[in-house]
Amino acid sequence: MLKYPIFYFSEKFRINLNRETDPLFIMFDYSLRSHSVSMKEPHKHDFYEILIPLDEGNAHLVEGTYYKLCANDILLLRPGLNHMSIYEKTKTKISSRILIDFNLFTEVPGLQLQLERMLKPFQSDIPVFRFPSEVLALIIRNLNDIFICGKTKRNGWEIEYYTLFLDFLRIISTSTHLSKYSGKKTDASIEQKIYTICRYIQRYSNEEISLPEVAEEFAMSESYLSRAMKNVAGMTFLEYLQIIRTRNAMLQITFQPKEKMKNILIDSGFTSVAQFNRVFKNITGLCPTDFKRLSRDEQLRITEHIDPDKGEDIERIPPMK
């Protein structure tokens, strides 16, 4: 099984706490980029910035130094650094990334030292961190919690958002010694390649997508890709695609409860009501209408469990309490 959970972030997701001129400011932004929007020249700003590319084919220029980035690398930029993003020309259409801008008020009695320690990694000579799978899994789950916080905005969401962000910084600051980034170009392992392919499947799962198309996109034979998917992801290409489409439908049902079910199945990549109902029930044990009747918390619990990248048996969902 893949060792990383799936990002829940959806296109054009953005959440702000205060303004960039305030002592405490946190902004999360998930968006899509391509070569056509590469920056023309370096820039700098007065706040901290974190960039997490979710695909291959990206780079960043920091104070004149070129850093090649892989999917899920974490780039930390302190205020005042000249930098610019570079999106390379590739066959893939677009590249996704998470951008976090923030100011952190550290002069809190009793917490000042700990808060300053969280910012220490931003002073590193090499601003890129490539964490092992166990650390990356913690980071992705934390970011997914931030996504859910921003989508639901329950009473007191600002406090939840702030505490989740502090935990995000804590994970990074206590794990920097585990970073594997060296700045040297290395060939991706088969696990990394399959993870990149899984990201590609996730992005285009709402379109007509097939094993031959993906194999051609990544210059692999169909048979090799089939074997690699089975060995690394623990499932076939079709199984993975159906799980992703079902999970996307579940999230849409949860966060857009007024949307018509027919529109949801089309948006998720299904071609008919019969196919949607059959696949949804095979994966969740519930038909879509029964899932819709559940509480939001129960919907999110089931959706989190049906994650093909967590290395768990997706067919064995814990019973409802």
C-alpha positions in Angstrom: 0.0 0.0 0.0 1.0 3.6 -0.5 2.3 5.2 2.6 0.7 8.6 2.2 -2.9 9.6 2.8 -4.8 11.5 0.1 -5.1 15.3 0.3 -8.7 16.4 0.8 -8.0 19.8 -0.7 -10.2 20.9 -3.6 -9.6 23.5 -6.3 -9.8 27.1 -5.2 -9.9 26.3 -1.5 -8.7 29.3 0.5 -9.0 30.2 4.2 -7.9 33.4 5.9 -7.4 34.4 9.5 -6.8 38.1 9.7 -4.8 40.2 7.2 -1.2 39.9 6.2 -0.4 43.2 8.0 -1.7 41.8 11.4 0.7 40.3 14.0 -1.2 37.1 13.7 -2.1 36.1 10.1 -2.6 32.7 8.6 -3.7 32.0 5.0 -4.0 28.6 3.3 -4.5 28.5 -0.5 -4.8 25.4 -2.7 -4.8 26.1 -6.4 -3.6 24.8 -9.8 -0.7 26.2 -11.7 1.0 25.7 -15.1 4.0 26.8 -17.0 2.1 29.8 -18.4 1.8 31.3 -14.9 5.5 31.0 -13.9 6.7 34.2 -12.3 8.7 36.5 -14.5 11.0 37.8 -11.8 11.8 37.2 -8.1 9.8 38.9 -5.4 9.7 39.1 -1.6 7.3 39.9 1.2 7.1 40.7 4.9 5.5 37.5 6.1 6.5 33.8 6.2 5.6 31.5 3.4 5.4 27.7 2.9 5.0 26.1 -0.5 4.1 22.4 -0.9 4.1 21.2 -4.5 1.8 18.2 -5.0 3.2 17.2 -8.4 6.6 16.7 -10.1 8.1 19.2 -12.6 8.4 22.2 -10.2 11.3 24.3 -9.0 11.9 27.4 -7.0 14.6 30.1 -7.1 15.6 31.4 -3.7 18.1 34.2 -3.4 19.5 33.1 -6.8 19.8 29.4 -6.0 17.8 26.9 -8.0 16.0 24.2 -6.0 14.4 21.3 -7.9 11.3 20.2 -6.1 9.5 16.8 -5.9 5.9 16.2 -5.0 5.3 16.8 -1.2 8.6 18.6 -0.6 8.1 21.5 1.8 9.7 24.9 1.0 10.1 27.3 3.9 10.6 31.0 3.2 11.3 33.6 5.9 10.4 37.2 5.3 12.6 39.2 3.0 13.9 36.4 0.8 13.8 37.0 -2.9 12.2 34.0 -4.6 10.1 32.8 -7.5 8.2 29.7 -8.6 9.1 27.9 -11.8 6.7 25.5 -13.4 8.3 23.4 -16.0 6.8 22.5 -19.4 5.6 19.0 -19.1 3.0 16.8 -20.9 0.7 17.0 -17.9 -1.8 19.9 -18.1 -1.5 21.5 -14.7 0.3 21.4 -11.4 -1.2 21.7 -8.0 0.3 23.2 -4.9 -0.6 24.3 -1.3 0.6 27.8 -0.3 0.6 29.0 3.3 1.4 32.6 4.2 1.5 33.7 7.8 2.7 35.9 10.6 3.0 34.4 14.0 2.8 36.5 17.1 5.5 34.9 19.4 5.5 37.3 22.4 3.1 35.2 24.4 4.1 34.7 28.1 5.1 31.1 28.8 5.0 30.2 25.1 7.5 32.6 23.5 10.4 30.1 23.5 8.3 27.3 22.0 6.8 29.5 19.3 10.3 30.8 18.3 11.5 27.2 18.0 8.7 26.5 15.6 10.1 29.2 13.3 13.8 28.0 13.5 13.6 25.8 10.4 12.9 29.0 8.3 16.5 30.0 9.1 18.0 26.9 7.5 20.6 27.3 4.8 18.7 24.9 2.6 15.0 25.9 2.6 13.6 22.6 1.2 12.7 19.7 3.4 11.9 16.2 2.1 10.4 14.2 4.9 10.1 10.4 5.2 6.7 8.8 4.7 5.8 8.5 8.4 6.3 12.3 8.9 4.6 13.1 5.6 1.6 11.1 6.6 1.3 13.2 9.8 1.6 16.4 7.9 -1.0 15.4 5.3 -3.5 14.4 7.9 -3.0 17.7 9.7 -3.5 19.6 6.5 -6.7 17.6 5.8 -8.0 18.6 9.3 -7.3 22.2 8.3 -9.3 21.7 5.1 -12.2 20.2 7.0 -12.0 23.1 9.5 -12.1 25.6 6.7 -14.9 23.9 4.8 -17.2 23.4 7.8 -16.3 26.6 9.8 -18.0 25.3 12.9 -18.5 27.6 15.9 -15.0 28.6 17.2 -13.3 27.5 13.9 -10.7 30.3 14.3 -9.3 28.7 17.4 -9.3 25.2 15.8 -7.6 26.7 12.7 -4.9 28.4 14.8 -4.2 25.3 16.9 -4.1 23.0 13.9 -1.6 25.3 12.2 0.6 25.4 15.3 0.6 21.6 15.3 1.6 21.7 11.6 4.6 23.9 12.5 5.4 21.7 15.5 5.6 18.5 13.3 7.9 20.3 10.8 10.2 21.9 13.5 10.7 18.6 15.3 11.3 16.6 12.2 13.8 18.7 10.2 16.7 16.3 11.1 14.9 13.6 9.2 14.8 15.5 5.9 16.3 13.7 2.9 16.6 16.7 0.6 20.2 17.2 -0.6 19.7 19.5 -3.6 21.1 16.8 -5.9 19.0 15.4 -8.8 18.0 11.8 -8.1 15.9 9.4 -10.1 12.5 8.8 -8.6 11.9 5.3 -7.1 9.1 3.2 -8.5 7.1 4.1 -5.3 7.5 7.8 -6.0 6.5 7.3 -9.6 3.4 5.4 -8.6 2.5 8.1 -6.1 2.8 10.7 -8.8 0.6 8.6 -11.0 -2.0 8.3 -8.2 -2.0 12.1 -7.9 -2.6 12.2 -11.7 -5.5 9.8 -11.3 -6.9 11.8 -8.4 -6.9 15.0 -10.5 -8.4 13.6 -13.6 -10.7 11.1 -12.0 -13.8 13.1 -13.0 -12.8 12.8 -16.7 -12.7 9.8 -19.0 -9.4 8.2 -17.9 -8.0 4.8 -18.7 -5.0 2.6 -18.1 -3.7 3.0 -21.7 -3.9 6.8 -21.4 -2.1 7.0 -18.1 0.5 4.5 -19.3 1.2 6.6 -22.3 1.3 9.8 -20.3 4.1 8.4 -18.0 5.9 6.5 -20.8 5.2 3.0 -19.4 3.8 -0.1 -20.8 0.3 -1.0 -19.7 1.5 -4.3 -18.2 4.3 -2.7 -16.3 2.0 0.0 -14.9 -0.6 -2.7 -13.9 2.0 -4.7 -12.0 3.5 -1.6 -10.3 0.0 -0.4 -9.2 -0.7 -3.8 -7.7 2.6 -4.1 -6.0 2.9 -0.6 -4.7 -0.8 0.5 -4.2 -2.1 -2.9 -3.4 -4.9 -2.7 -6.0 -5.5 -2.5 -9.7 -5.8 0.7 -11.7 -9.6 0.4 -11.9 -10.0 -0.3 -8.2 -8.0 2.8 -7.3 -9.9 4.9 -9.8 -13.3 3.8 -8.4 -12.2 4.4 -4.8 -11.1 7.9 -5.7 -14.3 8.7 -7.6 -16.4 7.3 -4.7 -14.4 9.3 -2.1 -14.9 12.5 -4.2 -18.6 11.8 -4.4 -18.7 11.3 -0.6 -16.9 14.6 0.1 -19.3 16.4 -2.3 -22.3 14.9 -0.6 -20.9 16.0 2.8 -20.0 19.5 1.9 -22.7 20.2 -0.7 -25.7 18.5 0.8 -28.2 20.4 -1.4 -26.5 19.3 -4.7 -28.5 16.8 -6.7 -27.2 13.3 -6.6 -27.2 13.1 -10.5 -24.9 16.1 -10.6 -22.6 14.6 -8.0 -22.1 11.3 -9.8 -21.3 13.2 -13.1 -18.9 15.5 -11.3 -17.2 12.5 -9.7 -16.6 10.8 -13.1 -19.4 8.1 -13.0 -21.3 7.6 -16.3 -24.6 6.2 -15.0 -26.8 6.0 -11.9 -26.6 2.3 -11.9 -22.7 2.3 -12.0 -22.6 5.0 -9.3 -24.9 3.1 -7.0 -23.1 -0.3 -7.5 -19.6 1.1 -7.0 -20.6 3.3 -4.1 -22.2 0.4 -2.2 -19.4 -2.1 -3.0 -16.9 0.3 -1.5 -18.8 1.8 1.4 -21.4 -0.8 2.2 -24.0 1.9 1.9 -26.1 3.3 -1.0 -25.5 7.0 -1.7 -28.9 8.0 -0.3 -28.3 6.2 3.0 -24.8 7.8 3.2 -26.5 11.2 2.7 -28.8 10.7 5.7 -25.9 10.3 8.1 -24.6 13.1 10.2 -21.7 15.1 8.9 -19.3 13.7 11.5 -20.3 10.1 10.6 -19.9 10.9 6.9 -16.4 12.3 7.5 -15.4 9.3 9.6 -16.4 6.9 6.9 -14.8 9.0 4.2 -11.5 9.1 6.1 -11.5 5.4 6.5 -12.0 4.9 2.7 -8.6 6.2 1.8 -6.7 3.9 -0.6 -3.3 5.4 0.5 -3.5 4.7 4.2 -2.6 1.0 3.9 -5.7 -0.2 5.6 -8.4 -2.6 4.5 -11.0 -0.4 2.9 -13.6 -3.1 3.0 -13.7 -3.2 6.8 -15.3 0.0 8.0 -15.7 0.1 11.8 -19.3 -0.1 12.9 -21.1 3.1 13.8 -21.3 3.9 17.5 
